[in-house]
Amino acid sequence: MSVRELVVLGTSSAVPTRNRNHNGYFLRWDSHGILLDPGEGTQRQMRLAKIAATDITRVCVTHFHGDHCLGMPGIIQRLARDRVPHPVRVAYPAEGEPYWRRLRHASVFHDTSVIIGQPLTPQATDVPGDKDLRITTLPLDHSIPCQGYRIAEPDGWRMLPDRLHAHGVHGPQISALLRQGAVTTDDGRTVTLADCARPRPGQVFAFVMDTGECPNAVELARGADMLVIEATFLDAETHLAQAYQHLTARQAGRIAARAQVRTLVLTHLSERYDHTDEPHFVAQAAQEFDGTIVLACDLERVPVPPRATTHHP
């Protein structure tokens, strides 16, 4: 049975806390296992979440600040130690190539050839490698080069049994109609896919880390079923968010509202806050966004919402 869920491995920002590890997120999407921004301690968090190295098929790094990438050496060496047999593509900003090389070979180990680096220029929009997923990346507004990610299932069609029956399409003709777009029925009529089905939008997951408010953050999240986004500060620290090119919870909610997101997941909380502050993150985001809001917690599993019934805007 296919599973589509976000496994939260860490939710702090620059400094981990007693209850929040450095960043780390694992998107389980059918046969894909996409690890995003593995900060320190990600390998241990994976073990606690019962995620194996062999579950990883791809890694996406937004930028090379330590809380988003210092878990990479451990992950790479675990992939080698466990003899992961399949390719593992690692996408990262091309401007950070020297840092990638250091992380890739941070210490002595028996190396593996399955890791494929994918440096991303700011102009690149599609990350190659998967036929059944489209991964799009756009630059964000941070103090160093930083890329956000959009992971989208291709749009499809939902067959309508009553229409199929009315048009005399049956048996192998149904799969042929889906594959070819049109079939000839037994009585010689041509029936198109639009006659017997309605468009089914593919699910969309968006990942937006360290950034100020910017158009690309909205574009990456456009119509997303789930948006995972940094919410480092509360309103009282808006000046710090601006100075360090980060978001407040309210600003994250505003981006979600503009993009017409369905589920908003807030994360990357500053270490200055404790559990008594946590309700304020949801409350302030809710001032801008009226959809479902989740304040991420370490080792939590958040299901990707079921497919929408209409096309994304």
ChimeraX commands (.cxc) that place a marker at each C-alpha (Angstrom):
marker #1 position 0.00,0.00,0.00 radius 0.5
marker #1 position 1.40,3.40,-0.97 radius 0.5
marker #1 position 2.02,5.95,1.78 radius 0.5
marker #1 position 2.45,9.69,1.44 radius 0.5
marker #1 position 3.50,11.36,4.65 radius 0.5
marker #1 position 5.96,13.80,6.16 radius 0.5
marker #1 position 8.12,12.38,8.94 radius 0.5
marker #1 position 9.48,15.26,11.00 radius 0.5
marker #1 position 13.02,14.57,12.22 radius 0.5
marker #1 position 13.94,17.98,13.60 radius 0.5
marker #1 position 12.31,21.37,13.99 radius 0.5
marker #1 position 14.76,23.78,15.63 radius 0.5
marker #1 position 16.73,26.45,13.81 radius 0.5
marker #1 position 20.40,27.35,14.41 radius 0.5
marker #1 position 20.61,25.78,17.88 radius 0.5
marker #1 position 18.93,22.49,18.86 radius 0.5
marker #1 position 16.97,22.46,22.11 radius 0.5
marker #1 position 15.92,19.84,24.64 radius 0.5
marker #1 position 12.80,19.03,22.62 radius 0.5
marker #1 position 13.76,20.10,19.11 radius 0.5
marker #1 position 16.59,18.63,17.08 radius 0.5
marker #1 position 18.27,20.46,14.22 radius 0.5
marker #1 position 16.29,20.47,10.97 radius 0.5
marker #1 position 15.48,17.24,9.20 radius 0.5
marker #1 position 12.44,16.05,7.22 radius 0.5
marker #1 position 11.68,12.81,5.42 radius 0.5
marker #1 position 8.97,12.77,2.78 radius 0.5
marker #1 position 7.69,9.29,2.15 radius 0.5
marker #1 position 5.95,9.31,-1.24 radius 0.5
marker #1 position 5.04,5.88,-2.56 radius 0.5
marker #1 position 8.36,4.31,-3.56 radius 0.5
marker #1 position 10.26,7.57,-3.03 radius 0.5
marker #1 position 12.00,8.57,0.17 radius 0.5
marker #1 position 13.11,12.21,0.04 radius 0.5
marker #1 position 15.32,13.51,2.85 radius 0.5
marker #1 position 15.24,17.30,3.17 radius 0.5
marker #1 position 17.77,19.52,4.95 radius 0.5
marker #1 position 19.47,16.97,7.22 radius 0.5
marker #1 position 20.97,18.89,10.13 radius 0.5
marker #1 position 23.03,17.47,12.99 radius 0.5
marker #1 position 21.55,14.38,14.61 radius 0.5
marker #1 position 19.47,13.37,11.59 radius 0.5
marker #1 position 20.88,9.84,11.54 radius 0.5
marker #1 position 19.81,9.27,15.15 radius 0.5
marker #1 position 16.40,10.81,14.54 radius 0.5
marker #1 position 15.94,8.49,11.56 radius 0.5
marker #1 position 16.61,5.53,13.81 radius 0.5
marker #1 position 14.05,6.73,16.34 radius 0.5
marker #1 position 11.53,7.22,13.51 radius 0.5
marker #1 position 12.34,3.74,12.12 radius 0.5
marker #1 position 13.58,5.10,8.80 radius 0.5
marker #1 position 16.35,3.02,7.21 radius 0.5
marker #1 position 19.13,4.31,5.00 radius 0.5
marker #1 position 17.72,2.13,2.23 radius 0.5
marker #1 position 14.50,4.16,2.41 radius 0.5
marker #1 position 16.33,7.23,1.08 radius 0.5
marker #1 position 16.12,7.72,-2.69 radius 0.5
marker #1 position 16.88,11.43,-2.86 radius 0.5
marker #1 position 18.22,14.28,-0.69 radius 0.5
marker #1 position 17.30,17.94,-1.16 radius 0.5
marker #1 position 19.43,20.60,0.54 radius 0.5
marker #1 position 18.15,24.16,0.52 radius 0.5
marker #1 position 21.43,25.82,1.55 radius 0.5
marker #1 position 24.67,25.30,3.41 radius 0.5
marker #1 position 24.02,26.81,6.81 radius 0.5
marker #1 position 24.93,24.15,9.34 radius 0.5
marker #1 position 21.48,23.48,10.75 radius 0.5
marker #1 position 20.39,22.42,7.26 radius 0.5
marker #1 position 23.33,20.26,6.18 radius 0.5
marker #1 position 25.68,19.13,8.96 radius 0.5
marker #1 position 23.92,15.77,9.12 radius 0.5
marker #1 position 25.03,14.97,5.56 radius 0.5
marker #1 position 28.36,13.27,6.41 radius 0.5
marker #1 position 26.64,10.80,8.70 radius 0.5
marker #1 position 23.89,10.13,6.16 radius 0.5
marker #1 position 26.41,9.59,3.34 radius 0.5
marker #1 position 28.50,7.22,5.41 radius 0.5
marker #1 position 25.39,5.34,6.53 radius 0.5
marker #1 position 24.36,4.90,2.89 radius 0.5
marker #1 position 27.80,3.41,2.24 radius 0.5
marker #1 position 27.85,1.26,5.39 radius 0.5
marker #1 position 24.41,-0.21,4.65 radius 0.5
marker #1 position 25.36,-0.81,1.01 radius 0.5
marker #1 position 22.32,0.96,-0.37 radius 0.5
marker #1 position 22.01,-0.47,-3.90 radius 0.5
marker #1 position 20.01,2.24,-5.68 radius 0.5
marker #1 position 21.08,5.73,-6.81 radius 0.5
marker #1 position 20.61,8.50,-4.26 radius 0.5
marker #1 position 20.52,11.92,-5.91 radius 0.5
marker #1 position 21.52,14.91,-3.79 radius 0.5
marker #1 position 20.33,18.34,-4.97 radius 0.5
marker #1 position 21.96,21.48,-3.60 radius 0.5
marker #1 position 22.75,25.08,-4.66 radius 0.5
marker #1 position 25.68,25.07,-7.07 radius 0.5
marker #1 position 27.23,28.09,-5.34 radius 0.5
marker #1 position 27.81,25.82,-2.33 radius 0.5
marker #1 position 29.90,23.28,-4.25 radius 0.5
marker #1 position 32.98,23.62,-1.96 radius 0.5
marker #1 position 30.82,22.93,1.09 radius 0.5
marker #1 position 29.20,19.93,-0.61 radius 0.5
marker #1 position 32.61,18.45,-1.35 radius 0.5
marker #1 position 33.69,18.85,2.27 radius 0.5
marker #1 position 30.51,17.25,3.57 radius 0.5
marker #1 position 30.71,14.47,0.98 radius 0.5
marker #1 position 34.21,13.49,2.17 radius 0.5
marker #1 position 34.20,14.76,5.75 radius 0.5
marker #1 position 36.10,11.75,7.17 radius 0.5
marker #1 position 37.59,8.41,6.23 radius 0.5
marker #1 position 35.10,5.70,5.22 radius 0.5
marker #1 position 34.54,3.02,2.60 radius 0.5
marker #1 position 32.90,5.14,-0.08 radius 0.5
marker #1 position 29.92,4.33,-2.26 radius 0.5
marker #1 position 29.24,5.14,-5.89 radius 0.5
marker #1 position 25.44,5.43,-5.56 radius 0.5
marker #1 position 25.49,9.10,-4.51 radius 0.5
marker #1 position 24.86,11.46,-7.42 radius 0.5
marker #1 position 25.37,15.16,-6.80 radius 0.5
marker #1 position 22.96,17.55,-8.55 radius 0.5
marker #1 position 24.22,21.15,-8.25 radius 0.5
marker #1 position 21.42,23.62,-8.95 radius 0.5
marker #1 position 22.00,26.96,-10.59 radius 0.5
marker #1 position 19.53,29.74,-9.76 radius 0.5
marker #1 position 18.27,29.51,-13.35 radius 0.5
marker #1 position 17.53,25.77,-13.15 radius 0.5
marker #1 position 13.89,25.02,-12.44 radius 0.5
marker #1 position 13.52,21.24,-12.80 radius 0.5
marker #1 position 15.59,18.63,-10.94 radius 0.5
marker #1 position 15.96,15.57,-13.19 radius 0.5
marker #1 position 15.77,11.94,-12.18 radius 0.5
marker #1 position 12.15,10.86,-11.62 radius 0.5
marker #1 position 9.47,10.13,-14.21 radius 0.5
marker #1 position 6.57,10.05,-11.77 radius 0.5
marker #1 position 7.50,13.20,-9.84 radius 0.5
marker #1 position 8.35,16.69,-11.00 radius 0.5
marker #1 position 10.74,18.46,-8.65 radius 0.5
marker #1 position 10.97,22.20,-9.20 radius 0.5
marker #1 position 13.37,24.55,-7.45 radius 0.5
marker #1 position 13.51,28.33,-7.22 radius 0.5
marker #1 position 15.90,30.66,-5.36 radius 0.5
marker #1 position 14.74,32.20,-2.10 radius 0.5
marker #1 position 15.67,35.46,-0.37 radius 0.5
marker #1 position 18.32,34.55,2.20 radius 0.5
marker #1 position 21.79,35.74,3.21 radius 0.5
marker #1 position 23.45,32.96,1.17 radius 0.5
marker #1 position 22.20,31.09,-1.92 radius 0.5
marker #1 position 19.12,29.12,-0.89 radius 0.5
marker #1 position 16.73,27.04,-3.00 radius 0.5
marker #1 position 13.14,26.07,-2.20 radius 0.5
marker #1 position 11.58,22.88,-3.58 radius 0.5
marker #1 position 8.23,21.92,-5.07 radius 0.5
marker #1 position 7.50,18.20,-5.45 radius 0.5
marker #1 position 4.52,17.48,-7.68 radius 0.5
marker #1 position 2.76,14.39,-8.93 radius 0.5
marker #1 position 1.74,14.69,-12.60 radius 0.5
marker #1 position -1.91,15.52,-13.17 radius 0.5
marker #1 position -4.04,12.58,-14.21 radius 0.5
marker #1 position -7.62,11.55,-14.93 radius 0.5
marker #1 position -10.42,10.08,-12.84 radius 0.5
marker #1 position -12.52,7.63,-14.84 radius 0.5
marker #1 position -16.31,7.98,-14.53 radius 0.5
marker #1 position -18.01,4.55,-14.69 radius 0.5
marker #1 position -21.39,5.94,-15.78 radius 0.5
marker #1 position -19.79,7.85,-18.69 radius 0.5
marker #1 position -17.78,4.80,-19.73 radius 0.5
marker #1 position -20.96,2.73,-19.79 radius 0.5
marker #1 position -22.92,5.39,-21.67 radius 0.5
marker #1 position -20.23,5.60,-24.37 radius 0.5
marker #1 position -19.83,1.84,-24.65 radius 0.5
marker #1 position -16.22,1.75,-23.44 radius 0.5
marker #1 position -15.38,-1.43,-21.56 radius 0.5
marker #1 position -12.67,-3.97,-20.75 radius 0.5
marker #1 position -9.22,-3.31,-22.26 radius 0.5
marker #1 position -10.62,-0.25,-24.03 radius 0.5
marker #1 position -10.58,1.61,-20.70 radius 0.5
marker #1 position -6.82,1.30,-20.21 radius 0.5
marker #1 position -6.31,2.07,-23.91 radius 0.5
marker #1 position -8.40,5.24,-23.53 radius 0.5
marker #1 position -6.31,6.36,-20.57 radius 0.5
marker #1 position -3.08,5.58,-22.40 radius 0.5
marker #1 position -3.96,6.93,-25.86 radius 0.5
marker #1 position -6.50,9.65,-25.12 radius 0.5
marker #1 position -9.12,8.22,-27.53 radius 0.5
marker #1 position -10.49,4.85,-28.61 radius 0.5
marker #1 position -12.88,3.50,-31.26 radius 0.5
marker #1 position -15.83,1.66,-29.76 radius 0.5
marker #1 position -17.34,-1.58,-31.07 radius 0.5
marker #1 position -19.88,0.39,-33.12 radius 0.5
marker #1 position -17.22,2.56,-34.76 radius 0.5
marker #1 position -17.57,5.76,-32.72 radius 0.5
marker #1 position -14.54,7.71,-31.50 radius 0.5
marker #1 position -14.61,8.41,-27.78 radius 0.5
marker #1 position -12.11,10.76,-26.12 radius 0.5
marker #1 position -10.77,10.72,-22.60 radius 0.5
marker #1 position -12.60,13.94,-21.79 radius 0.5
marker #1 position -15.88,12.17,-22.67 radius 0.5
marker #1 position -15.40,9.60,-19.91 radius 0.5
marker #1 position -13.18,11.16,-17.26 radius 0.5
marker #1 position -12.48,14.35,-15.40 radius 0.5
marker #1 position -9.05,15.85,-14.71 radius 0.5
marker #1 position -7.45,14.74,-11.45 radius 0.5
marker #1 position -4.88,17.18,-10.04 radius 0.5
marker #1 position -1.66,15.63,-8.83 radius 0.5
marker #1 position -0.67,16.12,-5.22 radius 0.5
marker #1 position 1.87,18.84,-4.46 radius 0.5
marker #1 position 4.34,19.23,-1.58 radius 0.5
marker #1 position 6.33,22.45,-1.11 radius 0.5
marker #1 position 9.38,23.05,1.07 radius 0.5
marker #1 position 10.41,26.63,1.87 radius 0.5
marker #1 position 13.21,27.24,4.34 radius 0.5
marker #1 position 15.31,30.25,5.31 radius 0.5
marker #1 position 13.96,33.25,3.44 radius 0.5
marker #1 position 12.33,36.61,3.73 radius 0.5
marker #1 position 8.95,37.14,2.11 radius 0.5
marker #1 position 9.45,36.89,-1.65 radius 0.5
marker #1 position 7.44,36.00,-4.79 radius 0.5
marker #1 position 9.31,32.71,-5.30 radius 0.5
marker #1 position 8.15,31.41,-1.93 radius 0.5
marker #1 position 4.56,31.94,-3.04 radius 0.5
marker #1 position 5.22,30.43,-6.46 radius 0.5
marker #1 position 6.77,27.27,-5.02 radius 0.5
marker #1 position 3.78,26.84,-2.72 radius 0.5
marker #1 position 1.11,27.65,-5.32 radius 0.5
marker #1 position -1.86,25.33,-4.72 radius 0.5
marker #1 position 0.22,22.94,-2.61 radius 0.5
marker #1 position -1.55,20.24,-0.63 radius 0.5
marker #1 position 1.16,20.64,2.02 radius 0.5
marker #1 position 3.59,23.49,2.59 radius 0.5
marker #1 position 6.44,22.99,5.06 radius 0.5
marker #1 position 7.85,26.40,5.84 radius 0.5
marker #1 position 10.14,28.10,8.31 radius 0.5
marker #1 position 8.49,30.19,11.01 radius 0.5
marker #1 position 11.57,31.18,12.99 radius 0.5
marker #1 position 10.13,34.14,14.89 radius 0.5
marker #1 position 6.96,35.53,16.44 radius 0.5
marker #1 position 5.61,39.04,15.78 radius 0.5
marker #1 position 7.61,40.61,18.62 radius 0.5
marker #1 position 10.82,39.67,16.79 radius 0.5
marker #1 position 9.79,40.84,13.32 radius 0.5
marker #1 position 12.82,43.12,13.27 radius 0.5
marker #1 position 15.09,40.09,13.73 radius 0.5
marker #1 position 13.29,38.21,10.98 radius 0.5
marker #1 position 13.95,41.11,8.64 radius 0.5
marker #1 position 17.59,41.50,9.71 radius 0.5
marker #1 position 18.40,37.79,9.27 radius 0.5
marker #1 position 16.15,37.18,6.24 radius 0.5
marker #1 position 13.83,34.77,8.00 radius 0.5
marker #1 position 10.07,34.53,8.41 radius 0.5
marker #1 position 7.71,35.08,11.29 radius 0.5
marker #1 position 4.79,32.71,11.78 radius 0.5
marker #1 position 2.46,35.45,10.53 radius 0.5
marker #1 position 4.50,35.91,7.35 radius 0.5
marker #1 position 4.51,32.14,6.78 radius 0.5
marker #1 position 0.72,32.21,7.10 radius 0.5
marker #1 position 0.52,35.07,4.62 radius 0.5
marker #1 position 2.57,33.14,2.06 radius 0.5
marker #1 position 0.30,30.11,2.53 radius 0.5
marker #1 position -2.79,32.27,2.04 radius 0.5
marker #1 position -1.47,33.91,-1.11 radius 0.5
marker #1 position -0.51,30.52,-2.53 radius 0.5
marker #1 position -3.88,28.95,-1.56 radius 0.5
marker #1 position -2.21,26.10,0.30 radius 0.5
marker #1 position -4.33,23.38,1.91 radius 0.5
marker #1 position -2.16,22.33,4.89 radius 0.5
marker #1 position 0.50,24.57,6.44 radius 0.5
marker #1 position 3.30,23.01,8.52 radius 0.5
marker #1 position 5.29,25.50,10.60 radius 0.5
marker #1 position 8.84,24.60,11.65 radius 0.5
marker #1 position 12.43,25.91,12.16 radius 0.5
marker #1 position 11.64,27.61,15.47 radius 0.5
marker #1 position 14.25,29.79,17.16 radius 0.5
marker #1 position 15.77,28.35,20.33 radius 0.5
marker #1 position 14.67,31.50,22.19 radius 0.5
marker #1 position 11.13,30.06,22.47 radius 0.5
marker #1 position 9.90,27.31,24.79 radius 0.5
marker #1 position 6.74,25.20,24.89 radius 0.5
marker #1 position 4.71,28.04,26.44 radius 0.5
marker #1 position 5.27,30.10,23.28 radius 0.5
marker #1 position 4.20,27.40,20.83 radius 0.5
marker #1 position 0.46,28.23,20.71 radius 0.5
marker #1 position 1.37,31.74,19.54 radius 0.5
marker #1 position 2.96,30.39,16.34 radius 0.5
marker #1 position -0.32,28.80,15.26 radius 0.5
marker #1 position -2.40,31.75,16.43 radius 0.5
marker #1 position -0.32,34.32,14.56 radius 0.5
marker #1 position -0.20,32.25,11.36 radius 0.5
marker #1 position -3.98,31.82,11.62 radius 0.5
marker #1 position -4.41,35.59,11.48 radius 0.5
marker #1 position -3.37,35.33,7.82 radius 0.5
marker #1 position -4.28,31.75,6.82 radius 0.5
marker #1 position -7.60,30.01,7.48 radius 0.5
marker #1 position -6.63,26.50,6.39 radius 0.5
marker #1 position -5.21,23.62,8.41 radius 0.5
marker #1 position -2.13,24.59,10.44 radius 0.5
marker #1 position 0.28,22.13,12.05 radius 0.5
marker #1 position 3.09,23.19,14.36 radius 0.5
marker #1 position 5.68,20.53,13.64 radius 0.5
marker #1 position 7.11,18.46,16.50 radius 0.5
marker #1 position 10.08,16.12,16.35 radius 0.5
marker #1 position 9.25,12.54,15.29 radius 0.5
marker #1 position 5.70,13.51,14.32 radius 0.5
marker #1 position 4.13,12.00,11.20 radius 0.5
marker #1 position 1.92,14.32,9.13 radius 0.5
marker #1 position -0.10,12.66,6.33 radius 0.5
marker #1 position -0.18,14.45,2.99 radius 0.5
marker #1 position -3.86,15.42,2.50 radius 0.5
marker #1 position -5.87,13.40,-0.05 radius 0.5
marker #1 position -5.89,14.74,-3.59 radius 0.5
marker #1 position -7.91,17.86,-4.18 radius 0.5
marker #1 position -11.04,17.45,-6.31 radius 0.5
marker #1 position -10.26,20.45,-8.51 radius 0.5
marker #1 position -7.14,21.70,-10.23 radius 0.5
marker #1 position -4.67,23.84,-8.34 radius 0.5
marker #1 position -4.88,27.54,-9.24 radius 0.5
marker link #1:1,2 radius 0.2
marker link #1:2,3 radius 0.2
marker link #1:3,4 radius 0.2
marker link #1:4,5 radius 0.2
marker link #1:5,6 radius 0.2
marker link #1:6,7 radius 0.2
marker link #1:7,8 radius 0.2
marker link #1:8,9 radius 0.2
marker link #1:9,10 radius 0.2
marker link #1:10,11 radius 0.2
marker link #1:11,12 radius 0.2
marker link #1:12,13 radius 0.2
marker link #1:13,14 radius 0.2
marker link #1:14,15 radius 0.2
marker link #1:15,16 radius 0.2
marker link #1:16,17 radius 0.2
marker link #1:17,18 radius 0.2
marker link #1:18,19 radius 0.2
marker link #1:19,20 radius 0.2
marker link #1:20,21 radius 0.2
marker link #1:21,22 radius 0.2
marker link #1:22,23 radius 0.2
marker link #1:23,24 radius 0.2
marker link #1:24,25 radius 0.2
marker link #1:25,26 radius 0.2
marker link #1:26,27 radius 0.2
marker link #1:27,28 radius 0.2
marker link #1:28,29 radius 0.2
marker link #1:29,30 radius 0.2
marker link #1:30,31 radius 0.2
marker link #1:31,32 radius 0.2
marker link #1:32,33 radius 0.2
marker link #1:33,34 radius 0.2
marker link #1:34,35 radius 0.2
marker link #1:35,36 radius 0.2
marker link #1:36,37 radius 0.2
marker link #1:37,38 radius 0.2
marker link #1:38,39 radius 0.2
marker link #1:39,40 radius 0.2
marker link #1:40,41 radius 0.2
marker link #1:41,42 radius 0.2
marker link #1:42,43 radius 0.2
marker link #1:43,44 radius 0.2
marker link #1:44,45 radius 0.2
marker link #1:45,46 radius 0.2
marker link #1:46,47 radius 0.2
marker link #1:47,48 radius 0.2
marker link #1:48,49 radius 0.2
marker link #1:49,50 radius 0.2
marker link #1:50,51 radius 0.2
marker link #1:51,52 radius 0.2
marker link #1:52,53 radius 0.2
marker link #1:53,54 radius 0.2
marker link #1:54,55 radius 0.2
marker link #1:55,56 radius 0.2
marker link #1:56,57 radius 0.2
marker link #1:57,58 radius 0.2
marker link #1:58,59 radius 0.2
marker link #1:59,60 radius 0.2
marker link #1:60,61 radius 0.2
marker link #1:61,62 radius 0.2
marker link #1:62,63 radius 0.2
marker link #1:63,64 radius 0.2
marker link #1:64,65 radius 0.2
marker link #1:65,66 radius 0.2
marker link #1:66,67 radius 0.2
marker link #1:67,68 radius 0.2
marker link #1:68,69 radius 0.2
marker link #1:69,70 radius 0.2
marker link #1:70,71 radius 0.2
marker link #1:71,72 radius 0.2
marker link #1:72,73 radius 0.2
marker link #1:73,74 radius 0.2
marker link #1:74,75 radius 0.2
marker link #1:75,76 radius 0.2
marker link #1:76,77 radius 0.2
marker link #1:77,78 radius 0.2
marker link #1:78,79 radius 0.2
marker link #1:79,80 radius 0.2
marker link #1:80,81 radius 0.2
marker link #1:81,82 radius 0.2
marker link #1:82,83 radius 0.2
marker link #1:83,84 radius 0.2
marker link #1:84,85 radius 0.2
marker link #1:85,86 radius 0.2
marker link #1:86,87 radius 0.2
marker link #1:87,88 radius 0.2
marker link #1:88,89 radius 0.2
marker link #1:89,90 radius 0.2
marker link #1:90,91 radius 0.2
marker link #1:91,92 radius 0.2
marker link #1:92,93 radius 0.2
marker link #1:93,94 radius 0.2
marker link #1:94,95 radius 0.2
marker link #1:95,96 radius 0.2
marker link #1:96,97 radius 0.2
marker link #1:97,98 radius 0.2
marker link #1:98,99 radius 0.2
marker link #1:99,100 radius 0.2
marker link #1:100,101 radius 0.2
marker link #1:101,102 radius 0.2
marker link #1:102,103 radius 0.2
marker link #1:103,104 radius 0.2
marker link #1:104,105 radius 0.2
marker link #1:105,106 radius 0.2
marker link #1:106,107 radius 0.2
marker link #1:107,108 radius 0.2
marker link #1:108,109 radius 0.2
marker link #1:109,110 radius 0.2
marker link #1:110,111 radius 0.2
marker link #1:111,112 radius 0.2
marker link #1:112,113 radius 0.2
marker link #1:113,114 radius 0.2
marker link #1:114,115 radius 0.2
marker link #1:115,116 radius 0.2
marker link #1:116,117 radius 0.2
marker link #1:117,118 radius 0.2
marker link #1:118,119 radius 0.2
marker link #1:119,120 radius 0.2
marker link #1:120,121 radius 0.2
marker link #1:121,122 radius 0.2
marker link #1:122,123 radius 0.2
marker link #1:123,124 radius 0.2
marker link #1:124,125 radius 0.2
marker link #1:125,126 radius 0.2
marker link #1:126,127 radius 0.2
marker link #1:127,128 radius 0.2
marker link #1:128,129 radius 0.2
marker link #1:129,130 radius 0.2
marker link #1:130,131 radius 0.2
marker link #1:131,132 radius 0.2
marker link #1:132,133 radius 0.2
marker link #1:133,134 radius 0.2
marker link #1:134,135 radius 0.2
marker link #1:135,136 radius 0.2
marker link #1:136,137 radius 0.2
marker link #1:137,138 radius 0.2
marker link #1:138,139 radius 0.2
marker link #1:139,140 radius 0.2
marker link #1:140,141 radius 0.2
marker link #1:141,142 radius 0.2
marker link #1:142,143 radius 0.2
marker link #1:143,144 radius 0.2
marker link #1:144,145 radius 0.2
marker link #1:145,146 radius 0.2
marker link #1:146,147 radius 0.2
marker link #1:147,148 radius 0.2
marker link #1:148,149 radius 0.2
marker link #1:149,150 radius 0.2
marker link #1:150,151 radius 0.2
marker link #1:151,152 radius 0.2
marker link #1:152,153 radius 0.2
marker link #1:153,154 radius 0.2
marker link #1:154,155 radius 0.2
marker link #1:155,156 radius 0.2
marker link #1:156,157 radius 0.2
marker link #1:157,158 radius 0.2
marker link #1:158,159 radius 0.2
marker link #1:159,160 radius 0.2
marker link #1:160,161 radius 0.2
marker link #1:161,162 radius 0.2
marker link #1:162,163 radius 0.2
marker link #1:163,164 radius 0.2
marker link #1:164,165 radius 0.2
marker link #1:165,166 radius 0.2
marker link #1:166,167 radius 0.2
marker link #1:167,168 radius 0.2
marker link #1:168,169 radius 0.2
marker link #1:169,170 radius 0.2
marker link #1:170,171 radius 0.2
marker link #1:171,172 radius 0.2
marker link #1:172,173 radius 0.2
marker link #1:173,174 radius 0.2
marker link #1:174,175 radius 0.2
marker link #1:175,176 radius 0.2
marker link #1:176,177 radius 0.2
marker link #1:177,178 radius 0.2
marker link #1:178,179 radius 0.2
marker link #1:179,180 radius 0.2
marker link #1:180,181 radius 0.2
marker link #1:181,182 radius 0.2
marker link #1:182,183 radius 0.2
marker link #1:183,184 radius 0.2
marker link #1:184,185 radius 0.2
marker link #1:185,186 radius 0.2
marker link #1:186,187 radius 0.2
marker link #1:187,188 radius 0.2
marker link #1:188,189 radius 0.2
marker link #1:189,190 radius 0.2
marker link #1:190,191 radius 0.2
marker link #1:191,192 radius 0.2
marker link #1:192,193 radius 0.2
marker link #1:193,194 radius 0.2
marker link #1:194,195 radius 0.2
marker link #1:195,196 radius 0.2
marker link #1:196,197 radius 0.2
marker link #1:197,198 radius 0.2
marker link #1:198,199 radius 0.2
marker link #1:199,200 radius 0.2
marker link #1:200,201 radius 0.2
marker link #1:201,202 radius 0.2
marker link #1:202,203 radius 0.2
marker link #1:203,204 radius 0.2
marker link #1:204,205 radius 0.2
marker link #1:205,206 radius 0.2
marker link #1:206,207 radius 0.2
marker link #1:207,208 radius 0.2
marker link #1:208,209 radius 0.2
marker link #1:209,210 radius 0.2
marker link #1:210,211 radius 0.2
marker link #1:211,212 radius 0.2
marker link #1:212,213 radius 0.2
marker link #1:213,214 radius 0.2
marker link #1:214,215 radius 0.2
marker link #1:215,216 radius 0.2
marker link #1:216,217 radius 0.2
marker link #1:217,218 radius 0.2
marker link #1:218,219 radius 0.2
marker link #1:219,220 radius 0.2
marker link #1:220,221 radius 0.2
marker link #1:221,222 radius 0.2
marker link #1:222,223 radius 0.2
marker link #1:223,224 radius 0.2
marker link #1:224,225 radius 0.2
marker link #1:225,226 radius 0.2
marker link #1:226,227 radius 0.2
marker link #1:227,228 radius 0.2
marker link #1:228,229 radius 0.2
marker link #1:229,230 radius 0.2
marker link #1:230,231 radius 0.2
marker link #1:231,232 radius 0.2
marker link #1:232,233 radius 0.2
marker link #1:233,234 radius 0.2
marker link #1:234,235 radius 0.2
marker link #1:235,236 radius 0.2
marker link #1:236,237 radius 0.2
marker link #1:237,238 radius 0.2
marker link #1:238,239 radius 0.2
marker link #1:239,240 radius 0.2
marker link #1:240,241 radius 0.2
marker link #1:241,242 radius 0.2
marker link #1:242,243 radius 0.2
marker link #1:243,244 radius 0.2
marker link #1:244,245 radius 0.2
marker link #1:245,246 radius 0.2
marker link #1:246,247 radius 0.2
marker link #1:247,248 radius 0.2
marker link #1:248,249 radius 0.2
marker link #1:249,250 radius 0.2
marker link #1:250,251 radius 0.2
marker link #1:251,252 radius 0.2
marker link #1:252,253 radius 0.2
marker link #1:253,254 radius 0.2
marker link #1:254,255 radius 0.2
marker link #1:255,256 radius 0.2
marker link #1:256,257 radius 0.2
marker link #1:257,258 radius 0.2
marker link #1:258,259 radius 0.2
marker link #1:259,260 radius 0.2
marker link #1:260,261 radius 0.2
marker link #1:261,262 radius 0.2
marker link #1:262,263 radius 0.2
marker link #1:263,264 radius 0.2
marker link #1:264,265 radius 0.2
marker link #1:265,266 radius 0.2
marker link #1:266,267 radius 0.2
marker link #1:267,268 radius 0.2
marker link #1:268,269 radius 0.2
marker link #1:269,270 radius 0.2
marker link #1:270,271 radius 0.2
marker link #1:271,272 radius 0.2
marker link #1:272,273 radius 0.2
marker link #1:273,274 radius 0.2
marker link #1:274,275 radius 0.2
marker link #1:275,276 radius 0.2
marker link #1:276,277 radius 0.2
marker link #1:277,278 radius 0.2
marker link #1:278,279 radius 0.2
marker link #1:279,280 radius 0.2
marker link #1:280,281 radius 0.2
marker link #1:281,282 radius 0.2
marker link #1:282,283 radius 0.2
marker link #1:283,284 radius 0.2
marker link #1:284,285 radius 0.2
marker link #1:285,286 radius 0.2
marker link #1:286,287 radius 0.2
marker link #1:287,288 radius 0.2
marker link #1:288,289 radius 0.2
marker link #1:289,290 radius 0.2
marker link #1:290,291 radius 0.2
marker link #1:291,292 radius 0.2
marker link #1:292,293 radius 0.2
marker link #1:293,294 radius 0.2
marker link #1:294,295 radius 0.2
marker link #1:295,296 radius 0.2
marker link #1:296,297 radius 0.2
marker link #1:297,298 radius 0.2
marker link #1:298,299 radius 0.2
marker link #1:299,300 radius 0.2
marker link #1:300,301 radius 0.2
marker link #1:301,302 radius 0.2
marker link #1:302,303 radius 0.2
marker link #1:303,304 radius 0.2
marker link #1:304,305 radius 0.2
marker link #1:305,306 radius 0.2
marker link #1:306,307 radius 0.2
marker link #1:307,308 radius 0.2
marker link #1:308,309 radius 0.2
marker link #1:309,310 radius 0.2
marker link #1:310,311 radius 0.2
marker link #1:311,312 radius 0.2
marker link #1:312,313 radius 0.2
view
